[in-house]
Amino acid sequence: MLNKDRVKLWRETNKEASKAWRRDWLSKNKERVRKTQAEYRTSHKTELSIKGKPYRQSRLTEIHSCQKRHSRYVKSAALYFYSGGTMECALCGDDVFQHLCLDHISGGGRKHRMADAGTRGKAVYSWVKRHNYPALFRILCWNCNFKTANIPGNSDAAKRRLRRKMDVMAHYSHGTSFCAKCGEKDIHVLSIDHINGCGCQHRAVLNLKGGDQFYRWLQNAGYPSGYRVLCLNCNCPKFELDRKSPRPACTDDRR
């Protein structure tokens, strides 16, 4: 009898002992297992993607739900750590979970995300967890984060962009620029909200990048209906739903 057959026979006749031995071996060789698995996934990336596609397609709702729970868990852990357990904005005390985010204390957040941590919020929260929560961040709400980071330019182009934004905000808030929910009046944290949602897809269809291009499109389109003014805090929960929920692609007439 070959050794492989003997091992197979022993496993079949000693299932509990075999399971215990396997658990013990895996616990002692975690790094080796991770390295082997990573090498296998890298060398069989296309094959694994094709093989797993039917499974993913049949369980899209379940997968999205698990991803959302994991993202919320990672974000909650980071917010709890950097706020000292208070889960509040360090400047204004806002404690709404959807309003809170990480702020680079010394600035340079965009450069850091592009170079190392990733461009999306989830990637940044995962990055700080992997690096044992470095002392680079604090917790701010979206409004306070943007106010501290936003330094209006003095160039003619910057002044034109600001005037264009003020005109759009004034139109959709009927003369006085303010958030339709909380009444925030700081022009730098006000934004245009798609009342019926689907804003990300709509801007993608129009191939618009950045707020100024969207404000220009609104002016050229004659200020179409279906929009309102919200501050970043009030717009953020809708933005998360709009980005993660499956929705049909927008067209120009869906405003």
For each residue, the residues with C-beta under 8 A, 3 or more apart:
1: 5 6 9
2: 5 6
3: 6 7
4: 7 8
5: 1 2 8 9
6: 1 2 3 9 10
7: 3 4 10 11
8: 4 5 11 12
9: 1 5 6 12 13
10: 6 7 13 14 18
11: 7 8 14 15 18
12: 8 9 15
13: 9 10
14: 10 11 17 18
15: 11 12 18 19
16: 19 20
17: 14 20 21
18: 10 11 14 15 21 22
19: 15 16 22 23
20: 16 17 23 24
21: 17 18 24 25
22: 18 19 25 26
23: 19 20 26 27
24: 20 21 27 28
25: 21 22 28 29
26: 22 23 29 30 33
27: 23 24 30
28: 24 25
29: 25 26 32 33
30: 26 27 33 34
31: 34 35
32: 29 35 36
33: 26 29 30 36 37
34: 30 31 37 38
35: 31 32 38 39
36: 32 33 39 40
37: 33 34 40 41
38: 34 35 41 42
39: 35 36 42 43
40: 36 37 43 44
41: 37 38 44 45 48
42: 38 39 45
43: 39 40
44: 40 41 47 48
45: 41 42 48 49
46: 49 50
47: 44 50 51
48: 41 44 45 51 52
49: 45 46 52 53
50: 46 47 53
51: 47 48
52: 48 49 55 56
53: 49 50 56 57
54: 57 58
55: 52 58 59
56: 52 53 59 60 63
57: 53 54 60
58: 54 55
59: 55 56 62 63
60: 56 57 63 64 246
61: 64 65
62: 59 65 66
63: 56 59 60 66 67
64: 60 61 67 68 244 246
65: 61 62 68 69
66: 62 63 69 70
67: 63 64 70 71
68: 64 65 71 72 244
69: 65 66 72 73
70: 66 67 73 74
71: 67 68 74 75 122 125
72: 68 69 75 76
73: 69 70 76 77
74: 70 71 77 78 122 125 126 129
75: 71 72 78 79 121 122 125
76: 72 73 79 80 97
77: 73 74 80 81 125 129
78: 74 75 81 82 102 125 128 129 133 137
79: 75 76 82 83 87 97 100 102 139
80: 76 77 83 85 87
81: 77 78 133
82: 78 79 102 133 137 138 139
83: 79 80 86 87 88 90 100 138 139
84:
85: 80
86: 83 95
87: 79 80 83 95 97 100 139
88: 83 93 94 95 100 139
89: 92 93 94 95 99 100 139 140 141 144
90: 83 103 138 139 140 144
91: 140 141 144 148
92: 89 141 143 144
93: 88 89
94: 88 89 99 100 141 143 144 233
95: 86 87 88 89 100
96: 99 100 141 233
97: 76 79 87 100
98: 236 237 240
99: 89 94 96 141 142 143 233 236
100: 79 83 87 88 89 94 95 96 97 139 140 141
101: 121 139 140 141 142 145
102: 78 79 82 121 124 125 128 137 138 139
103: 90 109 137 138 139 140 144 145 148 149
104: 107 108 109 112 136 137
105: 136 137 138
106: 136
107: 104 149
108: 104 111 112
109: 103 104 112 113 149
110: 113 114
111: 108 114 115
112: 104 108 109 115 116 117 136
113: 109 110 116 117 118 119 123 124
114: 110 111 119
115: 111 112
116: 112 113 127
117: 112 113 123 124 127 128
118: 113 122 123 124 126 127
119: 113 114 123
120: 123 124
121: 75 101 102 124 125
122: 71 74 75 118 125 126
123: 113 117 118 119 120 126 127
124: 102 113 117 118 120 121 127 128
125: 71 74 75 77 78 102 121 122 128 129
126: 74 118 122 123 129 130
127: 116 117 118 123 124 130 131
128: 78 102 117 124 125 131 133 134 137
129: 74 77 78 125 126 132 133
130: 126 127
131: 127 128 134
132: 129
133: 78 81 82 128 129
134: 128 131 137
135:
136: 104 105 106 112
137: 78 82 102 103 104 105 128 134
138: 82 83 90 102 103 105
139: 79 82 83 87 88 89 90 100 101 102 103
140: 89 90 91 100 101 103 144 145 148
141: 89 91 92 94 96 99 100 101 144 145 233
142: 99 101 145 146 189 231 232 233 236
143: 92 94 99 146 147 184 186 189 231 232 233
144: 89 90 91 92 94 103 140 141 147 148
145: 101 103 140 141 142 148 149
146: 142 143 149 150 188 189 232
147: 143 144 150 186 188 189
148: 91 103 140 144 145
149: 103 107 109 145 146
150: 146 147 188
151:
152: 158 162 188
153: 157 158 159
154: 158 159
155: 158 159
156: 159 160
157: 153 160 161
158: 152 153 154 155 161 162
159: 153 154 155 156 162 163
160: 156 157 163 164
161: 157 158 164 165 212
162: 152 158 159 165 166 187
163: 159 160 166 167
164: 160 161 167 168 212 215 216 219
165: 161 162 168 169 187 190 211 212 215
166: 162 163 169 170 177 187
167: 163 164 170 171 219
168: 164 165 171 172 192 215 218 219 223
169: 165 166 172 173 177 187 190 192 229
170: 166 167 173 175 176 177
171: 167 168 174 223
172: 168 169 192 223 227 228 229
173: 169 170 176 177 178 180 228 229
174: 171
175: 170
176: 170 173 185
177: 166 169 170 173 185 187 190 229
178: 173 183 184 185 190 229
179: 182 183 184 185 190 229 230 231 234
180: 173 193 228 229 230 234
181: 230 231 234
182: 179 231 233 234
183: 178 179
184: 143 178 179 189 190 231 233 234
185: 176 177 178 179 190
186: 143 147 189 190 231
187: 162 165 166 169 177 190
188: 146 147 150 152
189: 142 143 146 147 184 186 231 232 233
190: 165 169 177 178 179 184 185 186 187 229 230 231
191: 211 229 230 231 232 235
192: 168 169 172 211 214 215 218 227 228 229 230
193: 180 199 227 228 229 230 234 235 238
194: 197 198 199 202 226 227 242 255
195: 226 227 228
196: 226 254 255
197: 194 238 241 242 247
198: 194 201 202 242 247 248 250 254
199: 193 194 202 203 239 242
200: 203 204 239 242 243
201: 198 204 205 247 249 250
202: 194 198 199 205 206 250 254 255
203: 199 200 206 208 209 214
204: 200 201 207
205: 201 202 249 250 251 252
206: 202 203 214 217 252
207: 204
208: 203 213 214 217
209: 203 213
210: 213 214
211: 165 191 192 214 215
212: 161 164 165 215 216
213: 208 209 210 216 217
214: 192 203 206 208 210 211 217 218
215: 164 165 168 192 211 212 218 219
216: 164 212 213 219 220
217: 206 208 213 214 220 221
218: 168 192 214 215 221 223 224 227
219: 164 167 168 215 216 222 223
220: 216 217
221: 217 218 224
222: 219
223: 168 171 172 218 219
224: 218 221 227 255
225: 255
226: 194 195 196 255
227: 172 192 193 194 195 218 224 255
228: 172 173 180 192 193 195
229: 169 172 173 177 178 179 180 190 191 192 193
230: 179 180 181 190 191 192 193 234 235 238
231: 142 143 179 181 182 184 186 189 190 191 234 235
232: 142 143 146 189 191 235 236
233: 94 96 99 141 142 143 182 184 189 236
234: 179 180 181 182 184 193 230 231 237 238
235: 191 193 230 231 232 238 239
236: 98 99 142 232 233 239 240
237: 98 234 240 241
238: 193 197 230 234 235 241 242
239: 199 200 235 236 242 243
240: 98 236 237 243 244
241: 197 237 238 244 245
242: 194 197 198 199 200 238 239 245 247
243: 200 239 240
244: 64 68 240 241
245: 241 242
246: 60 64
247: 197 198 201 242 250
248: 198
249: 201 205
250: 198 201 202 205 247 254
251: 205 254
252: 205 206 255
253:
254: 196 198 202 250 251
255: 194 196 202 224 225 226 227 252
